[in-house]
């Protein structure tokens, strides 16, 4: 039973570490990032809406070419 508990806690720890490493990016006018993963949001963010009439340009480049 003790071994099962250690395994379960280890699995939970791994998921928490992976989720803390995830990046999130919000749209800004003229913004740019160098990344290969993450979550991209409009200018309203995760919980909001973007404003009317926005015409933004945002550049996303890979961190490793190819």
N, C-alpha and C positions, 0 to 999 in steps of 0.2 A: 504494500500500500504506500509506503514511504517513497519507493522508487517511482511509482505512478505519479505521485504528487510532484516530485522533482521534474519529471518529464513534462508534465502539464505546465508548471511554472516556467520552464525553459522555453516552451513553445510560445507562451504568452509574452515573454520578454522579447523574443525575436520579432514578433508582430509589432510590438510597441517601438522597438528600435527602428524598424523599417518605416513605420508611419511618421516617426519624428524626423526622418531624413528627407521626406517628400517636400518639395518646394511648391509654392503657389505663386502665381504671377497675375497681376492685374493690368489691364489695358491702360496705357497712358499715351498721349500724343507724342510721337517721335521716340518712343521707348524702344529698347532692345534688350535681349538676353542671350546668353550663350549657355545652352542646356540641351539635354537629350531626353529629359523626363520632367514631369511635374504636372500641375493643374493650371490651366490658363482661364482667367475670368475676364468678362467684359469690365468696363470701368465702374460698374456698380458693385463689383466684388462678389463674394459667394452668396450673399443674402439680398443684394440690392438689384435695382434695374439701372441700365445705362440711360443717360439723358437724351432727350430728343435732339436731332440735328448733329450728332457727333459724326465726324469724318476723320478717323484716326488712322495712322500708319504705325505698325509695330513690327519689328524685325526679330525673328527667332533663328539663331544659328546653332548648328550642332557643336558640342564641345570636342568631338573627335571628327575630323574630316572623313568623308566617305561613308 
